[in-house]
């Protein structure tokens, strides 16, 4: 494109394609690998790299002091992620390797492997096919900043680094009860994790070097080294407290390693908020629009504006709205419960053909501000057919949130709302009561806030919600029954951070 003719109107399909297929991340990873390996034939190297398709395999480092449970967590992660565990012990135990044999001999004498030998062993191991295909987890490596820098120098870069932490007193006490199964390598504890099978109990042994004095010495050395390792892994390191049940530590670690790091890829938010009436969609959309300059697209408001502007679509929509107003008048003289379901006040949009609603919505989403800034949509789609129609026309949200609010909370929010017909001031009988009895006596309730209508709309939403959640497989469910700014923080986090990986 000619730069002199800027600004260019880039079709929205381009950015959608780039986001859906992670084009920016693919190019970034490929460039990193080219610079690390510096192949003689870059084209062939890139072809082979793309064919491997292993940019997202686990590449994890787990560090922690003695008795923090890092080996247990590493083994559990390996089983869950179907990856490969790399420890000093299994690296030097490799057969038919002169390097491993030399490292094994040194380890037997000094209980330590020279850093250069260890890094070469790691380099050889991660280049084997199973590590290339399924990734790797380094348990307790690197031990020093020197090792961390050497590992980086040979082009081995973890995607996630976990550091377990606990008070020294807890670790010393925990270490004294440690037992090892010599057959499987599984670690047990006399208090916290004793095996139920008597056969395993009988063969457990006490590992060497777990006395209080020896453990204190190891902790001192660990603390000296770990503070120097931290700067080697900025932005990818997470500290997790090991002073809690092992299962809780594991799930926190698993959640972290399944999270993608924030990318530098250009990103235009296309946000969809789903939830029953009264769940706070309008407020959250307004907060997002205000902070991130997104276009706030409320489907109901679009339809009202089309009628008010007497547009070509508005003329078609107006008869449905007139029918809606007639139902409101009926409500003033009769009981809501006496109306048939398809005549519940406020159902004009339910009676409108989906194709007509979609035309109005398409007209708005195709405008340049929506394409350039992004949008936050609420009020549509309400069922699977509408979602499929929207998707088929190319309007694909890249973040979907379901606001989950209990039925009783929605009733409390909506049925206690009132309006002063004289001043137009809005009140809530619980959260914002009127200041005087005179005002309270003249307050009116919007028919849409009547309990029967709220129940009907709630039932309608949850009847379709399961199919919508299944259709939007990457949707995030948020507890909407809390402070609105807390809800906003969760939504904001879901937008600015990559979506978590779904690992079975």
N, C-alpha and C positions, 0 to 999 in steps of 0.2 A: 504493500500500500504506500502511496505517496504521502510522506509526512507533511508536505505543504498544504494538504487538503484537510488536515485535522481540524476539529475533532471528528473521529469516525464513529458511525453508528454500527457497532458490532452486533450481529444477530444474537439473541439470547441463547440460541441453540449451541453456539460455540462454547460459552462458559459452562453451560449444563453438561455438555459432552466432556469438557476438561475436568469438571468436578466428579462426575460419575465414574470416569475411568482413571482418575488420579494421575492425569498426564503430567502435571507439574512435579509430583512426588517421584514418578518414574524417571523423569529427566534428571531430577536432582540426585537420586540414588545412583543413576548410571554415571553421572559426572563424578560423583565421589569415588566410585569404584575405578573409573579410568585414571583418576589422579593418584589413587593408592597403588594400583597394580602397574600402571604405565606400560600397557602391552605394546608390542611392536606393530600389531595390526588392530587398531582401535575398532574398526568396523566389525571384524569377526568377533572381537571380545564383546562388543555391545549385543550382537546377535545371540551369542552364547549366554550372556547375562540375562537377557529377556526370556530366553527359553527356560532358564532355571526357575524363574518366577518365585524367588525365595526372599524377596525384600521384607516380607512381614513374618518370617519365621522367628521363633524366640531366640533372642541373643541377650542373655540375662547374666548379671553378676550379683551374687548374694554374699554379703560380708556381715561380720558380726563377731563379738567377743566369744571366748569359750563359754559353752553351756547356754548360748542364746537360742539354740535350736535351729541354726541356719542349715545344717545338713538335713534335718527332718523336713524343713520347709522346701529345700531344694529338691528332695526326693519326691515330695508330694506334687510339686509343680511339674516335675518331669513326667510323672504318671498322668497328670491331668492334661498337659499340653502335648504329650507324646513326643517329648524331646530327649536330648542326651545329657546326662549328668557328667561333668568333668571335675574330678577331684585330683589332688596330688597323688593319692593312693592309686587310682585307676589309670592315671597317666603313666606312672612309672612301672605299672604292672603289665604294660603292653608287651606282647610276645614278638619275637623275631625283629626286634628293634635294638640296634647297638646304642642308640641315644638313650632309650629307656633303661637299658641294662646299666649304662654308666651312671645314670641318675639314680637308679635303684641302689647301686653299690654305695654311692655317696650318701644317700638317705639312711642306709643301714648304719653307717658310721656316725654321721653328724645330725640325724633326725631332721634334715633340711636339704632341699634341692637348690643348687645354685640358680640364681635368677635367669641367667642366659639359657641354661639347659631347660628350665621350666617353660620359658617363653617359646623355645623351639618345639618342645613337646606339644604345647597348646596349638602352635601354628600348624603342626603336622596333623593334629587331631581334628581341628575345625575344618581342614581342607578335605577330609574324608567324606564320602558321599552321604552317609547318614546324617552328618552334621550340616552339610550343605542343604539337604532336603528338609530336615526336621528341626534344625537349629541346635542350640546348646545352652547349658546353664553352668556357669563356673561357680563352684562352691568354695568360698574362702580364698579366692584368688582374684586380684592381687593382694599380697600381704603388705607390700611397701609401695611408696610412691615410685621408687625406681622400677619395680615390676609393672606398675600401671603405665608409666611412660614407655617402657619397652614394648608392652603389648600394643599400645597405640601406634608405635613406630612401625610395627610389622603389619599394620592395617587391620587389626582386630578391634572392632568398635561395638560395644554392647549398645542395645537400644534401651535397656532399663537396668538400673543399678539399685539394689535394695540393701539398706544397712539396718540390721536389727540392733536395738538398744535396750538396756535394762540396767538397774543399779548393781554395782559390784557385789554388794552384800547378797542380793538375790541370786546372782550368778554363781557365787562361791557355794552357797547352800544347795543350789540346783546341781552343781557339778559333782558334789559328794555322793549323790544318789544315782549317778549315771551308770548304766550297764549296757553291754554290747552283745548282740547275737553274733558269734563268730562265723556262722554259716551264711547269714543273709546280710550282715552289716547293719541291720536295723538297730536303732538306739532306743533303749527303754529307761524308765526311771522307777526307783523303788517306791516313790510316793505318787507321782503324777501320771505315770504311764506304765503300769505293770502288766505283763502279758497274762491272759487268762489260761492259756494252755500250759500245763505242767511240764510238757516236753521242752518248751521254749525256756521256761523258768530255770530248768535244771542245767541248761547249757550256757546261760548268760555268764559273762565274765566281767570283772572290774577292769576298766581300761587303766593304763599306766598314766601317771602324771596328773591325777585329779585331786591330790591332797590340797588342803587349804592354802599352804605356803606356795605350792607349785602353781595353783590357779591364780593367786594374787600376782605372782611374777609374770604370768602370761597376760593377765589383764593390763598390767603396767606397760608391757611392750606393745600390746594392741592399741592402747590409747595414744601412745607416742606416734604410732604409724598412721592411724585412721584419720587424724586431723590433717595429715599431709596428702592423703589420698583424695579427700573430698574435692579439692579444686580441680582434680583431673576429670571429673564428671559433672560439669555444670548443667543444670536444666534436666538431667535425666536421672538424678539421684533422689531417692525417697527414703526417709528414716521412719521405721515402724517400731513401735514399742513391743518388745518381746516379753514384757511383764504382764501378760494376759494369757488366757487359754490358747493353746497351740492352734486350734481350729480358727479362732478369730484372727490370729496372725496370718494364717494361710490365706483366708479369704481377702484380707486387706492386700496381701502381696499379689494374689491372683487378679484382683480388681485393677491393681496398678499395672501389671504387665500386659493386661488386655486393653489398656488405654493407649491410643496413639498420641504421640507428641504433637503439639501445635506446629502447623506447617506455615511456610512463608508464601504458600500459594495464594493467588488472588481469590477472594471469597465474597460472593454477593449473597447475603442471607435471603432465603425464601422460606419464611416461617409459617407454619400452620398450627393454630391453637384449637384444640378440640376439648369439649367438655359440656356438661349440662348447663342449662340456664342457671345463672347465679353462681357459677364456678369462678368468675372473675376474669373471663377472657378479654372483655373490653378494656378493663383496667390494665392488664398485663400488656395488651397490644399498644395501648397509649404510652406506657412506660418505655417499651421497646422502641416505638417510633420516635419518642422524644430523645432518648439517649443515643440511638444509632442512626437517626435520620432515615429510618425505614418508612415506607408508605403504609399507612394504616388502612387496610382494606376490610371494611365491615360489610358483609354481603347485604344485610338488611338495610343499612344506610344507603348503599348504592341503589337499591330498588326504589327507596323513597325519593332519592335525588333524581332518578330517571323520571318518576311521575311528576315531581315538582318542576323539573326543567321542560316538561312536555316534549321529551325527545321521542324519536321513532319507537324506541322500546317502551318508553313511559306510557305512550298511548295504548299499547297492548296490555301493559301491566295494570293500568288504572281501574278497569272493571273489577279485577280481583281485590284491589284495595277498597273500592266502593262496597263490595260485598262484605269485606272485613268490617268497615264502619257500620254497616247495617247490623252486623252481629253485636257490635258494641252497644248500639241503641237497644237491641233486644235484651242485652244484659241488664240495662238500666231498669227494664220493666219486668224482668223474669229471673228465675233462679238459674245460675250457671249449670247446675247439675241436670237441669231439664233439657239442655241442648244436646244434640247428637255429637259424637266424637269429632266428625269432620266439620263441625260448626263451632268448635271452641274458639273464642275470641283470639285474634292474633295469628290465625292460621292461613292468612293470605299467601304467604310464601310457600306453605305446604301444598297449596292447591295450584300454584304456578307450575307450568311445565319445566322440567329440569333444563331442557334445551334453551328456554327463554332466559332463565337465570344465568346459564352459562354464557350466553351471548353478552349480557350486561357485564358479567365478571370479566370476560375475555377483553372487552373494550377497555376496561380499566387496567388490567394487567399488561396490556400491550403498549400502554403509554410509556414514554421515554423515562419518566421518573421512576417507575417500577422496575424497568430494565436496568437502569444505572444504579439506583440506590438499593434495590431489593424491597421486599414487602413482607408484611405480617398480616395474614388472612385469618378471619374468624367468622363463624356463621355458615360456612360452606367448606367442604361437603358434609352432609349430615347422614349419608348412608353409602353403601358400597357402590351403587349404580352411579351416584354423583361423583364419587372418587375416581371410578373408572373413566367416566366421561372427561373429567378434568385432566387425568393422566394422558388420555388418548390425544388431547389437544396440545400436549406439551407443557402443561403447567404442573411442574413437579417440585414440591417443596423439598428443600434439603435439610430441614429440621422440622420435626413434628412432635408436639407435646400434647399429652392428654392430662387435663387437670382433674384429678380425682377428689370429689367432695362428697361426704356422706349425705344421704337423703335428708336427715334431720337438720343438718347444718344449712342446706339449701333452703329448706322451709323457713328456718329462722331468719335467714338473710332476706328472703323475698316477701314472705307473707306479712312481715311487720313493717314494710315500707309504706310511707304515707306522703301525701303532697298537700301543701296549703294552697287551696284554689285562689286565694286572694294575692298572695305574694309570690307563688310559684316555688317557694322554699321546700326542699325535700327533707324529710325526717325519717328516723328509724326508731320504733318504740322502745328498742332495747339499747342501741348504740348511740343514737342521737335523738333523745326524746324532745318533744316541744317544750319551750320554756314556761308556758302558761296553760291553764285548763281551757281558757278561751280559744287558744289556737288548736289545742287538742280536739276540742269539740267539733271544729269545722274541717278537720283533716279528711281527705278522701283516699281510697285505695284504688290503684289502677287495676282494672279487671284482670290483666295478665298476671298480677301478683296474688290472685285468689288461690287458695290451697288446691282446689280441684284442677285448675289450669296448670299449676306447678307440677302436680303429680302426673298429669297427662304428659307434659313435655319431658319430665324426667324419665318416665317409662319409655317414651318414644326414643330418647337418646340412648338409653342402655340396651334397648332392643337391637340397635344397629352398631353399638360401640365395639363389640367383639370382632365383627367383620372388618371394621375400619382399622382396628389395631393390628389385625392379621395382615391387612393389605399394606399398611405402613409398617413394615417389619422392623425398621430402625427407630420407631417412635419411642420417646421417653415418657414414662408416667411419673407425674409429680403430685405430691400431696398438696392439694389446693386449699385444705382446711387449716391454714396457718396464716400468720401475718403476711399481707400482700407483698411486702418488700422482701421477705424471706423467700416467697414463691418466685419473685423476680430474680433473685440471686441464683436460684437453681436453674431457671430458664436461661439466664445470661451465661451461666457456666456451660450449659448444653449447647449454646450457640458458638461461643468463642473457642471451645475445645473440640477436638475431633471426636466422632462417635466411637464408643467402645466397640472392640472386636467381639463378635458373637462366637465363642468357642463352645462346642457341644460338650 
